[in-house]
Amino acid sequence: MRRGRWAALALGLLRLCLAQANFAPHFFDNGVGSTNGNMALFSLPEDTPVGSHVYTLNGTDPEGDPISYHISFDPSARSVFSVDPTFGNITLVEELDREREDEIEAIISISDGLNLVAEKVVILVTDANDEAPRFIQEPYVALVPEDIPAGSSIFKVHAVDRDTGSGGSVTYFLQNLHSPFAVDRHSGVLRLQAGATLDYERSRTHYVTVVAKDGGGRLHGADVVFSATTTVTVNVEDVQDTAPVFVGTPYYGYVYEDTLPGSEVLKVVAMDGDRGKPNRILYSLANGSDGAFEINETSGAISITQSPAQLQREVYELHVQVTEMSPVGSPAAQATVPVTIRIVDLNNHPPTFYGESGPQNRFELSMNEHPPQGEILRGLKITVNDSDQGANAKFNLQLVGPRGIFRVVPQTVLNEAQVTIIVENSAAIDFEKSKVLTFKLLAVEVNTPEKFSSTADVVIQLLDTNDNVPKFDSLYYVARIPENAPGGSSVVAVTAVDPDTGPWGEVKYSIYGTGADLFLIHPSTGLIYTQPWASLDAEATARYNFYVKAEDMEGKYSVAEVFITLLDVNDHPPQFGKSVQKKTMVLGTPVKIEAIDEDAEEPNNLVDYSITHAEPANVFDINAHTGEIWLKNSIRSLDALHNITPGRDCIWSLEVQAKDRGSPSFSTTALLKIDITDAETLSRSPMAAFLIQTKDNPMKAVGVLAGTMATVVAITVLISTATFWRNKKSNKVLPVRRVVRKRPSPAPRTIRIEWLKSKSAKAATKFMLKEKPPNENCNNNSPESSLPPRAPALPPPPSVAPSTGAAHWTVPTVSGSLTPQPTQPPPKPKTMGSPIQSTLISELKQKFEKKSVHNKAYF
């Protein structure tokens, strides 16, 4: 029993311990290539950007307690990563460099708060192509003899790239593809190309640029290739492989008459073609000297051994040989050069000009101006000579003076020549510009150091010819003369000049053209004047235009144009259309008079108007410039006129003056008769208003009447035609019915009618054409007032026969006479030119009277 108790107690204690135990957390191992777990076999490219999330630690706790993550590094190493303790995210915090550190050791840990589990991990850093090739053991300098065979190796360059794989492999090539050198692509060995040679004398140093390039690789996600360059300096070493070289060729020497034996003629200079290590040079004469010349073997100076007078030839062709001496004293390379030596006399004679009688330094000639181009001046006989020999006798000829006029032939002379002068610019040989042409003939030696020269004067006297045309001093002449200038008056003087001399310079003048009939010109002086019988009138022709010709004795001429303007003279007074004018004035509207002045210009044809006589003088005003006449502002009705006018049935007469602004001034007067009415009276009877308005223009009334009658006839024809066709269409002819309706007359008003009859009888007299009596104010009780009323005048203004019957409605007017006129009986009516005109006027009269009666009935 006791043993069983102890077993139960032990079992209970075991269960209690198991219940209180806490197991440690652990990482997951997800294998190679995983990005979460315990970083087992984890690798990272070296070009991973700082701050990148590179891994996630992942683990668990058996009890499910919260866990945290940690990462640590050796104190001597860099802290390359950081970890989020909660989520286990590992972040790169420092740059990676495989070439400096290809693996990273770290301690990662996981904890549940009570238990901590740590593991040591190694992170491999993989390579990226981030290194460029680098040449080692620079600088590269090579010394190569110039006779090295083609294809030989010269130098080797070496470059390393610390990257691995293709990024660390290096290949070589030359930057200049046209170089005489080549480089091995893999080994970097520099060699001389096949067929190429080196030459110390042409180029002592070559600079070869070698490029080392890696095989390329990935960097930050892109394919990149790095390269490096270096320069190999190839110095060429000289060897003895070039013959001697002469300096200053070709060689020419001259021996003169006064050269002494032993004198140096010239010096030959040669040097070893191998300039790096030159050999000693020796000179010698190979042949051609004939014992007359010798050469110094060390300096190369050639000297004469005989007197120049003893020399048998003028030219010696020598051959000078140079020989290189090796360091051991044996002859080496040789070279030969020709040397030319001339035997010449002294240059002691200058060129000399000769005429027919010997040496001469002045030549004269007379010739006409403007000779043909290319003509030879045959009057000049000039010879030039130089007594020296050879090159000393060679000289040039030229003309010194105005250029381009003459040229000299020949231009180069050897010893002696005949000088010819030829015309080159005929236009420049002008007597009027220059009567004498002076030149200098200049002869100058060409190939001599002294440059001897001589001159001779050439003087050419020019003779005048008729080569010029008379020229006017102006192409246009403008003149102004008064229109009242008498015949023979001077107008303008023209001038033309002929530069020729003698008879060729005399000028004769003449005029021609459509406007020249009224003018003459003096043939010698050029004075233009009017014909003795000419009468000028600016109003008829204000401007004349013709041509004047200047001609020399051989018919050469020029022309100018003449413009003559007539200045207007005030010789026309203003003219009214009629000496007596009749106007009808409506109150408030002016009437206008007009006078025309036939003068051509202002101010002679400007007209001012004025009223010279009017009684009373305060009734009318006139515009001095336009001729408009109106009633004064104080007179605004017919009643106002009645108050200032004793008589009420007369026409107002004004004496109007038109005066021009010329000097002296002319004036003309006219009598103006004015009928005055008002707009209210006109509005009551349109026909009467029309007749009054057309009183001054009778043709207007005739035209209106003719147009009205034509319209009535046309309407009647249209109506008749339409009726005919309508009846024909209905196949029956209807009788023409005419209904005449008589308009009832209104009840007469005795008093009103009597007053209208009296007033219309008075007003009707205003349309009678008659002259005013001489008394100043007319009386209504005069015998003329008792005559029957007359119809208004029609154009042309005949008097209308008196009408009988009922009283007529007329336009009331107020008339007055301001100037006394002789008494004349009333004009008798004029008969019309044809029955048609009489009929039209009678019909117009009847319509006018009927309309007047009809209007009276409504007063």
C-alpha positions in Angstrom: 0.0 0.0 0.0 2.7 2.4 1.0 4.6 1.6 -2.2 1.5 2.4 -4.3 1.1 5.8 -2.6 4.6 6.8 -3.4 4.1 5.9 -7.0 1.0 8.0 -7.3 2.8 11.0 -5.7 5.7 10.7 -8.1 3.3 10.5 -11.1 1.5 13.7 -9.9 4.7 15.6 -9.4 5.8 14.6 -12.9 2.6 15.9 -14.3 3.0 19.2 -12.5 6.5 19.7 -13.9 5.4 18.9 -17.4 2.6 21.4 -17.1 5.0 24.2 -15.9 7.8 23.5 -18.6 8.4 26.3 -21.6 9.9 25.1 -24.8 12.4 27.4 -26.8 11.4 28.9 -30.2 13.2 27.8 -33.4 13.9 29.0 -37.1 12.4 27.4 -40.2 15.0 26.0 -42.6 13.5 26.5 -46.1 16.6 25.4 -48.0 18.7 27.0 -50.8 17.2 29.9 -52.8 14.6 30.8 -50.2 14.2 34.4 -49.1 12.8 33.6 -45.6 13.9 31.2 -42.9 17.2 31.0 -41.1 19.5 32.5 -44.0 21.0 29.1 -44.6 23.2 29.1 -47.7 21.9 32.7 -48.5 23.9 34.7 -51.1 23.6 38.4 -52.2 24.9 40.3 -55.3 27.4 43.0 -54.4 25.5 45.6 -56.5 22.4 45.3 -54.3 21.3 48.9 -53.4 21.6 50.1 -49.8 18.2 50.1 -48.2 16.9 47.0 -50.0 14.9 44.4 -48.2 17.0 41.3 -48.8 15.7 38.6 -46.5 13.0 37.7 -43.9 13.8 35.7 -40.8 11.1 33.2 -40.1 10.6 31.0 -37.0 8.0 29.8 -34.5 7.4 29.1 -30.8 5.9 25.8 -29.7 3.7 27.5 -27.1 2.7 30.2 -29.6 4.2 33.0 -27.6 5.3 36.2 -29.4 8.8 36.0 -30.8 11.4 38.6 -31.8 14.4 38.5 -34.1 17.9 39.9 -33.8 21.1 40.0 -35.8 24.6 40.8 -34.7 28.1 40.9 -36.1 31.7 40.5 -34.9 32.9 43.7 -33.2 35.7 43.9 -35.8 33.4 43.6 -38.8 30.9 46.0 -40.4 27.3 45.9 -39.5 26.0 45.2 -43.0 22.4 44.3 -42.2 19.6 45.4 -39.8 16.5 43.4 -38.8 13.0 44.3 -37.9 12.5 42.6 -34.5 8.9 42.0 -35.0 8.6 40.9 -38.6 12.1 39.7 -39.2 12.7 41.8 -42.3 16.5 42.1 -43.0 17.6 45.4 -44.7 21.0 46.1 -46.4 22.5 49.2 -44.6 26.0 49.3 -46.1 27.4 48.8 -49.6 28.8 45.4 -50.6 32.1 44.9 -52.3 32.9 41.3 -53.3 36.5 42.3 -54.2 37.1 43.4 -50.6 34.8 41.0 -48.7 33.3 38.0 -50.4 31.4 36.6 -47.4 29.7 38.0 -44.3 29.5 36.2 -40.9 26.5 37.1 -38.8 24.6 35.7 -35.7 20.9 35.6 -36.0 18.7 34.9 -33.0 15.0 34.2 -32.1 13.4 34.8 -28.7 10.1 34.2 -27.1 10.9 36.4 -24.1 12.2 33.6 -21.9 14.3 31.5 -24.3 16.9 32.8 -26.9 18.1 30.6 -29.7 21.1 31.9 -31.8 22.6 30.6 -35.0 25.8 31.6 -36.9 25.3 32.1 -40.6 27.6 32.9 -43.5 26.2 35.1 -46.3 28.0 34.8 -49.6 28.6 38.0 -51.7 28.3 37.2 -55.4 30.2 39.2 -58.1 28.8 42.0 -60.3 30.7 43.7 -63.1 31.7 46.8 -61.1 35.4 46.9 -61.7 37.2 48.3 -64.8 40.4 46.8 -66.2 43.6 48.5 -64.8 47.0 48.5 -66.5 49.9 47.6 -64.3 53.6 48.6 -64.4 52.9 51.9 -66.3 54.4 53.9 -68.0 55.2 51.8 -71.1 58.3 52.9 -73.1 60.0 50.8 -75.7 63.2 51.5 -77.7 63.1 49.8 -81.1 65.8 50.0 -83.9 64.5 51.4 -87.2 65.5 48.3 -89.1 63.4 45.9 -87.0 61.7 43.3 -89.2 58.0 43.5 -89.8 55.9 41.2 -87.5 58.5 41.4 -84.6 57.2 41.8 -81.0 58.0 45.1 -79.5 56.4 45.3 -76.1 53.8 43.6 -73.9 51.1 45.4 -71.9 49.2 43.8 -69.0 45.8 44.8 -67.5 43.9 43.1 -64.7 40.2 43.1 -63.8 39.3 42.0 -60.2 35.8 40.9 -61.3 35.1 37.2 -61.9 33.7 35.4 -64.9 33.3 37.3 -68.1 33.5 40.6 -66.3 37.1 39.8 -65.3 38.3 38.6 -68.7 40.4 41.3 -70.5 41.0 41.8 -74.3 43.2 44.3 -76.0 43.0 46.4 -79.2 44.5 49.6 -80.6 42.6 52.9 -80.6 44.1 54.0 -83.9 43.3 51.4 -86.6 45.8 53.0 -89.1 48.8 52.6 -86.9 51.9 50.6 -88.2 51.6 48.5 -85.0 49.2 45.7 -83.9 48.4 44.2 -80.5 47.5 40.6 -79.6 43.9 40.5 -78.5 44.5 38.1 -75.5 48.2 38.4 -74.6 48.6 42.2 -75.0 51.9 41.8 -77.0 52.6 44.8 -79.3 54.3 44.0 -82.6 55.1 45.8 -85.9 52.5 45.0 -88.5 53.3 42.9 -91.6 54.6 45.1 -94.4 55.2 48.1 -92.1 58.7 49.7 -91.5 60.1 52.2 -89.1 62.2 55.2 -90.3 64.1 57.3 -87.8 64.5 60.1 -90.4 60.7 60.3 -90.9 59.5 59.8 -87.3 61.6 59.3 -84.3 58.8 58.6 -81.8 55.4 56.8 -82.1 52.7 57.0 -79.5 50.4 53.9 -79.5 47.2 53.9 -77.5 46.1 50.5 -76.3 42.6 49.9 -75.0 41.8 47.1 -72.4 38.2 46.0 -72.3 36.5 43.4 -70.0 34.0 40.8 -71.2 31.0 42.7 -69.8 28.4 41.7 -67.2 25.4 42.8 -65.1 25.5 45.9 -62.8 22.3 47.2 -61.2 20.2 45.2 -63.6 21.9 46.4 -66.8 24.6 45.0 -69.1 27.8 47.1 -68.8 31.3 46.9 -70.3 34.3 48.7 -68.7 37.5 49.6 -70.4 40.8 51.4 -69.8 43.5 53.0 -72.0 47.2 53.4 -71.8 49.8 54.9 -74.1 52.9 53.0 -75.2 55.8 55.3 -76.3 57.9 53.6 -79.0 61.2 55.4 -79.6 62.9 54.6 -82.9 66.6 54.0 -82.7 68.6 55.3 -85.7 70.9 53.0 -87.7 73.2 53.7 -90.7 70.9 53.1 -93.6 70.6 56.5 -95.4 72.9 58.1 -97.9 74.1 61.6 -97.5 71.7 64.4 -98.3 72.5 67.8 -100.0 71.1 71.0 -98.6 70.1 74.0 -100.7 69.8 72.4 -104.1 70.0 73.2 -107.0 73.4 74.8 -106.9 74.2 77.8 -109.3 77.3 79.9 -109.3 78.4 83.0 -111.3 81.9 84.1 -112.4 82.2 87.7 -113.4 84.8 89.6 -115.4 86.6 90.9 -112.3 86.6 87.6 -110.4 90.2 86.7 -109.2 91.7 83.2 -109.2 91.3 81.4 -105.9 88.0 83.2 -105.2 85.1 81.1 -103.8 82.3 80.8 -106.3 79.8 78.8 -104.2 79.6 76.3 -101.3 78.0 72.8 -101.4 76.5 71.5 -98.1 75.7 67.9 -97.4 75.0 65.9 -94.2 74.5 62.3 -93.2 71.0 61.1 -93.8 71.2 59.2 -90.5 70.9 62.0 -88.1 70.9 60.0 -84.9 74.5 58.9 -85.3 75.9 60.9 -88.3 79.2 59.9 -90.0 81.8 62.3 -91.2 81.3 63.7 -94.8 84.1 64.3 -97.4 83.6 66.3 -100.7 85.2 65.8 -104.1 84.7 66.8 -107.8 83.8 63.9 -109.9 84.0 65.5 -113.3 83.3 68.6 -115.4 85.7 71.1 -114.0 88.4 70.9 -116.7 90.9 72.0 -114.1 89.2 75.4 -113.8 87.6 74.7 -110.4 88.4 72.9 -107.2 86.5 71.9 -104.0 87.5 71.8 -100.3 87.0 68.2 -99.2 85.8 69.1 -95.7 83.8 72.4 -96.2 82.5 71.8 -99.7 83.6 75.3 -100.9 84.1 75.5 -104.8 86.7 78.1 -105.9 88.0 79.2 -109.3 91.6 78.3 -110.2 92.0 80.4 -113.4 91.3 84.0 -114.6 87.8 84.4 -116.1 89.4 85.6 -119.4 91.1 82.2 -119.7 87.9 80.2 -119.4 86.8 78.5 -122.6 83.1 78.0 -121.9 80.3 80.2 -120.7 78.6 77.4 -118.6 80.3 74.7 -116.5 78.4 71.6 -115.3 80.2 70.2 -112.3 79.4 67.0 -110.4 80.2 67.1 -106.7 80.4 63.7 -104.8 80.1 63.3 -101.0 81.2 60.2 -99.1 80.4 59.1 -95.6 83.3 57.8 -93.5 82.5 55.1 -91.0 83.8 55.2 -87.4 86.5 52.9 -88.4 87.6 55.2 -91.3 86.2 53.2 -94.2 84.1 54.7 -97.0 80.4 54.1 -96.6 77.4 55.6 -98.4 77.9 58.1 -101.2 75.8 60.8 -103.1 76.3 63.1 -106.1 74.8 66.5 -107.0 75.2 68.7 -110.2 76.5 72.2 -109.9 76.1 74.9 -112.7 78.5 77.8 -112.9 78.0 80.6 -115.5 80.6 83.0 -116.7 79.0 86.4 -117.1 80.1 90.0 -117.8 79.6 92.9 -115.5 76.2 94.7 -115.4 77.5 98.2 -116.2 75.1 99.4 -118.9 71.5 100.6 -118.1 68.7 100.4 -120.8 68.7 103.4 -123.2 66.0 104.9 -125.4 66.9 106.0 -129.0 65.0 108.1 -131.5 65.8 108.6 -135.2 68.7 110.8 -134.4 70.2 108.9 -131.4 69.6 108.7 -127.7 66.5 110.6 -126.8 64.4 111.0 -123.6 61.4 112.9 -124.9 59.0 111.9 -127.7 56.1 114.0 -129.0 53.0 113.2 -131.2 49.8 114.9 -132.4 46.7 112.8 -133.0 42.9 113.1 -133.1 40.9 112.3 -130.1 39.1 108.9 -129.8 41.3 106.9 -132.2 40.1 103.3 -133.0 40.9 100.8 -130.2 44.0 98.8 -131.1 45.5 101.5 -133.3 49.3 101.8 -133.2 50.8 105.2 -132.6 52.8 105.2 -135.8 54.2 108.7 -135.3 56.4 107.4 -132.5 59.6 105.7 -133.5 61.3 104.5 -130.3 64.1 101.9 -129.9 65.4 100.7 -126.5 68.7 98.9 -126.0 70.9 97.4 -123.2 74.5 96.8 -124.1 75.1 94.2 -121.5 75.1 90.5 -122.3 72.9 87.6 -121.1 70.7 88.2 -118.1 72.2 91.7 -117.6 70.6 92.7 -120.8 67.1 91.6 -119.9 64.7 94.3 -118.8 60.9 95.1 -118.6 59.1 97.9 -120.4 56.0 99.7 -118.9 54.1 102.9 -119.3 53.8 105.1 -116.2 50.8 107.5 -116.2 47.0 107.2 -116.5 46.2 103.6 -116.5 44.3 101.6 -119.1 44.6 104.2 -122.0 47.7 102.8 -123.8 49.8 99.6 -123.6 53.4 99.1 -124.6 54.7 96.2 -126.7 56.9 94.3 -126.0 56.8 94.2 -122.2 60.0 92.1 -121.8 63.2 92.9 -123.9 66.5 91.1 -124.3 69.2 93.4 -125.5 67.2 95.6 -128.0 63.6 96.1 -129.3 61.4 98.5 -131.3 58.9 100.1 -128.9 55.2 100.1 -130.0 52.4 101.9 -128.2 48.9 100.7 -128.8 45.5 102.3 -128.0 43.6 100.4 -125.4 40.8 102.7 -124.2 39.6 105.0 -127.0 36.9 106.7 -124.8 39.6 108.0 -122.3 41.4 109.8 -125.1 39.1 112.9 -125.0 40.1 116.4 -126.0 37.5 117.9 -123.8 38.9 116.2 -120.7 42.6 116.6 -121.4 44.2 118.3 -124.4 47.6 116.8 -123.6 48.4 113.3 -122.5 51.8 112.7 -120.8 53.3 109.3 -120.1 56.7 108.0 -119.1 58.3 104.9 -120.7 60.2 103.0 -118.0 62.7 100.3 -118.7 63.9 98.3 -115.6 66.3 95.3 -115.5 64.8 92.1 -114.4 67.4 89.7 -113.0 70.2 92.0 -111.9 70.9 93.1 -108.3 71.5 96.6 -109.5 68.1 96.9 -111.2 69.3 99.6 -113.6 66.5 101.6 -115.2 65.9 104.6 -117.5 62.9 106.7 -118.6 61.6 108.6 -121.6 58.7 111.1 -121.7 55.9 110.6 -124.2 53.8 113.7 -124.9 50.6 113.3 -127.0 48.9 116.5 -128.3 45.2 115.7 -128.9 43.2 117.3 -131.8 39.5 118.1 -131.3 36.8 116.3 -133.3 33.0 116.7 -133.3 32.4 113.9 -130.8 29.9 115.6 -128.5 26.2 116.3 -128.6 24.8 119.6 -127.4 23.4 119.1 -123.9 20.8 121.2 -122.2 21.4 122.2 -118.6 18.0 120.8 -117.8 15.8 118.2 -119.3 12.7 120.3 -118.4 12.0 124.0 -118.5 9.0 125.4 -116.7 7.7 129.0 -117.3 4.7 131.0 -116.3 3.4 134.1 -118.1 0.3 136.2 -117.7 -2.5 135.4 -120.2 -2.7 139.1 -121.1 1.0 139.2 -122.1 1.3 141.1 -125.5 2.7 139.4 -128.6 6.4 139.1 -128.7 6.8 138.7 -124.9 9.8 136.7 -123.5 8.8 133.4 -121.9 12.0 131.5 -120.9 15.6 131.1 -122.1 17.0 127.6 -122.6 20.7 126.9 -122.7 22.6 124.0 -124.3 26.3 123.6 -124.4 28.5 121.7 -126.9 31.9 121.0 -125.4 33.5 120.8 -128.9 35.6 123.7 -130.1 35.3 125.8 -133.2 32.3 125.4 -135.5 31.4 122.1 -133.9 30.6 123.8 -130.6 28.1 126.3 -132.2 24.5 125.4 -131.2 21.2 126.3 -133.0 17.9 126.1 -131.3 14.4 125.2 -132.7 11.1 124.3 -131.2 8.4 121.8 -132.4 5.4 120.1 -131.0 1.6 120.6 -130.9 1.9 123.4 -128.4 4.6 125.4 -130.2 2.4 127.3 -132.7 2.0 130.3 -130.5 5.8 130.6 -129.7 9.1 131.3 -131.4 12.7 130.7 -130.3 15.8 132.7 -131.1 18.1 130.3 -133.0 21.3 131.5 -131.3 20.4 132.7 -127.8 17.7 130.1 -127.0 15.2 132.8 -125.9 11.6 131.6 -126.3 8.9 134.3 -126.8 5.3 134.5 -128.0 4.3 135.1 -131.6 3.7 138.8 -132.4 0.1 137.9 -133.3 -0.5 135.5 -130.4 -3.4 136.1 -128.1 -3.3 133.9 -125.0 -6.3 132.9 -123.0 -6.0 130.9 -119.8 -9.7 130.0 -119.9 -9.3 128.4 -123.3 -5.8 126.8 -122.9 -4.0 127.1 -119.6 -0.9 125.0 -120.3 1.3 124.5 -123.3 3.8 121.8 -123.8 6.4 121.4 -126.6 10.0 120.4 -127.3 13.1 122.5 -127.9 16.0 121.0 -129.9 19.7 122.0 -129.7 21.7 121.0 -132.8 25.3 121.5 -134.0 26.5 121.9 -137.5 26.7 118.2 -138.2 23.2 117.5 -137.1 24.0 116.1 -133.6 21.2 117.2 -131.3 19.5 116.8 -128.0 16.0 117.6 -126.9 14.4 119.2 -123.8 10.8 119.6 -122.9 9.2 123.0 -122.2 6.1 123.5 -120.0 4.4 126.9 -120.1 1.6 127.8 -117.7 -0.6 130.8 -118.4 -1.3 132.8 -115.3 -4.9 133.8 -115.0 -5.8 137.4 -115.2 -9.1 138.7 -113.9 -10.7 139.5 -117.3 -14.2 138.0 -116.9 -16.9 139.4 -114.7 -19.4 137.1 -112.9 -22.5 136.3 -115.0 -26.0 135.5 -113.9 -28.0 133.1 -116.0 -30.7 135.8 -116.4 -30.7 139.5 -115.6 -34.2 139.1 -114.1 -34.8 135.9 -112.0 -37.9 134.7 -110.3 -37.9 132.5 -107.2 -40.5 131.1 -104.9 -39.6 131.1 -101.2 -41.2 129.0 -98.6 -40.9 130.4 -95.1 -37.9 128.8 -93.4 -36.3 127.6 -96.6 -33.8 129.8 -98.5 -33.6 130.4 -102.2 -30.3 130.4 -104.0 -28.9 132.5 -106.8 -25.7 131.6 -108.7 -23.3 133.6 -110.9 -20.5 132.0 -112.9 -17.1 133.6 -113.4 -15.3 132.1 -116.4 -11.8 133.0 -115.1 -9.5 130.0 -114.9 -8.0 130.3 -111.4 -8.7 131.4 -107.9 -9.3 134.0 -106.6 -10.4 135.4 -110.0 -13.3 132.9 -110.3 -14.4 133.1 -106.7 -17.7 135.0 -106.4 -19.1 136.9 -103.4 -22.8 137.8 -103.3 -24.5 140.8 -101.7 -27.9 142.6 -101.8 -27.3 146.1 -103.1 -30.8 147.4 -103.0 -33.8 146.4 -101.0 -36.6 148.3 -99.3 -37.2 147.8 -96.5 -33.6 146.7 -95.9 -34.3 144.5 -92.9 -36.3 141.7 -94.7 -33.7 139.5 -96.4 -30.2 138.2 -95.6 -27.8 136.6 -98.1 -24.8 134.2 -97.7 -21.9 136.0 -99.4 -20.2 132.7 -100.5 -23.1 130.4 -101.4 -25.7 133.0 -102.7 -28.5 131.6 -100.4 -31.1 134.2 -99.5 -33.4 133.8 -96.6 -35.8 135.9 -94.5 -34.4 137.4 -91.3 -35.0 135.4 -88.1 -37.5 138.0 -86.9 -39.9 137.2 -89.8 -41.5 133.8 -89.2 -44.9 134.2 -90.7 -46.8 135.9 -93.5 -48.5 138.1 -90.9 -45.1 139.5 -90.0 -44.6 140.4 -93.6 -48.0 142.0 -93.8 -47.0 144.3 -90.9 -44.0 145.7 -92.7 -45.5 145.7 -96.2 -48.2 148.2 -97.2 -49.2 146.2 -100.3 -50.0 142.5 -100.1 -50.2 141.4 -103.7 -46.8 142.3 -105.2 -43.6 140.3 -105.8 -40.6 141.3 -103.8 -37.8 142.5 -105.9 -34.2 142.6 -104.8 -31.1 143.9 -106.6 -28.4 141.3 -106.1 -24.7 141.8 -106.9 -22.1 139.1 -107.7 -18.6 140.3 -107.3 -15.4 138.3 -108.0 -12.2 138.4 -105.8 -9.8 139.3 -108.5 -7.7 142.5 -108.8 -9.2 144.6 -110.2 -12.5 143.2 -109.2 -15.6 142.9 -111.5 -19.2 142.7 -110.5 -22.6 142.1 -112.0 -26.1 142.8 -110.7 -29.4 141.1 -111.4 -33.0 141.6 -110.4 -34.5 138.9 -108.3 -38.2 138.6 -107.9 -39.3 136.4 -104.9 -42.8 135.0 -104.2 -43.2 134.1 -100.5 -45.5 131.5 -99.1 -45.6 129.2 -96.1 -45.5 125.4 -95.6 -49.0 125.3 -94.1 -50.6 126.8 -97.2 -48.6 124.3 -99.4 -49.8 121.4 -97.3 -53.5 122.2 -98.0 -53.2 121.6 -101.7 -50.5 119.2 -102.9 -51.2 120.2 -106.5 -50.8 123.9 -105.8 -47.6 123.2 -103.9 -46.4 121.1 -106.8 -47.1 123.9 -109.2 -45.4 126.5 -107.1 -42.4 124.2 -106.6 -42.1 123.6 -110.3 -42.6 127.2 -111.3 -38.9 127.6 -111.8 -38.6 124.2 -113.5 -41.5 123.9 -115.9 -40.2 120.8 -117.6 -40.6 118.9 -114.3 -44.3 119.6 -114.4 -44.6 118.5 -118.0 -42.7 115.3 -117.2 -44.9 114.5 -114.2 -48.1 115.1 -116.3 -46.8 112.9 -119.1 -45.8 110.1 -116.7 -49.3 110.2 -115.0 -51.1 110.1 -118.3 -48.9 107.2 -119.5 -49.6 105.3 -116.3 -53.4 105.8 -116.6 -53.4 104.6 -120.2 -51.3 101.5 -119.3 -53.7 100.6 -116.4 -56.7 101.1 -118.7 -55.2 98.8 -121.4 -54.4 96.1 -118.8 -58.0 96.2 -117.3 -59.5 96.1 -120.8 -57.3 93.2 -121.8 -58.1 91.2 -118.7 -61.9 91.8 -119.1 -61.7 90.7 -122.7 -59.9 87.5 -121.9 -62.2 86.7 -119.0 -65.3 87.1 -121.2 -63.8 85.1 -124.0 -63.0 82.3 -121.6 -66.6 82.2 -120.4 -67.9 82.2 -124.1 -70.2 85.2 -123.6 -69.8 88.9 -123.9 -71.2 90.8 -121.0 -72.6 94.3 -121.5 -70.5 97.1 -120.3 -72.2 98.8 -117.4 -71.1 102.1 -116.1 -72.4 103.4 -112.9 -71.8 107.1 -112.3 -72.0 108.2 -108.7 -72.4 111.8 -107.9 -70.8 113.0 -104.8 -73.2 115.0 -102.6 -72.1 118.5 -102.0 -72.0 119.7 -98.4 -74.4 122.4 -97.3 -72.9 125.8 -98.3 -71.9 128.1 -95.6 -72.6 131.5 -97.0 -70.3 133.6 -94.8 -67.4 131.2 -95.1 -67.7 130.8 -98.8 -67.9 134.6 -99.4 -64.8 135.1 -97.3 -62.9 132.3 -99.2 -64.0 133.8 -102.5 -62.7 137.2 -101.6 -59.4 135.7 -100.3 -58.9 133.4 -103.2 -59.5 136.1 -105.7 -56.8 138.2 -104.1 -54.4 135.2 -103.9 -55.0 134.2 -107.5 -53.5 137.4 -108.8 -50.1 136.2 -107.5 -49.9 133.7 -110.4 -50.3 136.4 -113.0 -47.1 137.3 -114.9 -46.8 141.0 -115.0 -44.4 143.8 -114.4 -44.7 145.8 -111.2 -45.9 149.4 -111.4 -43.3 152.0 -110.7 -44.8 152.9 -107.3 -43.0 151.4 -104.3 -46.1 149.7 -102.8 -48.9 148.3 -104.9 -52.6 148.9 -104.1 -55.2 146.2 -104.2 -57.7 148.6 -105.7 -55.7 149.0 -108.9 -57.4 148.1 -112.1 -55.2 145.0 -112.5 -56.7 143.5 -109.3 -60.1 143.4 -110.9 -59.0 141.0 -113.6 -60.0 137.4 -113.5 -57.4 135.1 -111.7 -54.9 133.3 -113.8 -53.5 129.8 -113.5 -49.9 129.4 -112.5 -47.3 129.4 -115.3 -45.9 126.1 -116.7 -42.5 125.5 -118.3 -41.6 127.1 -120.6 -43.4 129.9 -118.6 -46.4 131.0 -120.8 -49.3 132.9 -119.4 -52.4 130.8 -118.8 -55.7 132.0 -120.2 -58.0 133.5 -117.6 -60.6 131.0 -116.3 -64.3 131.7 -115.7 -66.8 130.2 -113.5 -66.5 129.4 -109.8 -63.9 131.0 -107.6 -60.6 129.2 -107.4 -58.6 128.2 -104.3 -55.1 129.7 -104.6 -51.9 129.9 -102.6 -51.9 133.2 -100.7 -48.6 135.1 -101.1 -47.2 138.4 -100.1 -45.2 140.3 -102.6 -43.3 143.5 -102.5 -41.2 145.6 -104.8 -38.0 147.2 -103.6 -36.8 148.6 -106.8 -38.9 150.8 -109.1 -39.4 149.3 -112.6 -41.1 150.8 -115.7 -44.8 150.1 -116.0 -45.7 147.5 -118.5 -49.0 146.0 -119.5 -49.6 142.5 -118.4 -48.2 140.0 -120.7 -50.6 138.3 -123.0 -51.0 134.5 -122.8 -48.7 132.7 -125.2 -50.1 130.1 -127.4 -48.8 126.6 -127.0 -46.6 125.1 -129.6 -49.0 122.2 -130.3 -52.6 121.1 -129.6 -51.3 118.3 -127.4 -49.5 120.8 -125.1 -52.6 123.0 -124.9 -54.8 120.0 -124.0 -52.4 119.0 -121.3 -52.3 122.5 -119.7 -56.1 122.8 -119.9 -56.6 119.5 -118.2 -54.1 120.4 -115.5 -55.9 123.7 -115.0 -59.3 122.1 -114.7 -58.1 119.5 -112.2 -56.4 122.2 -110.2 -59.6 124.3 -110.0 -61.8 121.4 -109.1 -59.4 120.4 -106.3 -59.4 124.0 -105.0 -63.2 124.1 -104.9 -63.3 120.8 -103.2 -60.9 121.9 -100.5 -62.8 125.2 -99.9 -65.9 123.2 -99.1 -64.3 121.9 -96.0 -63.3 125.2 -94.4 
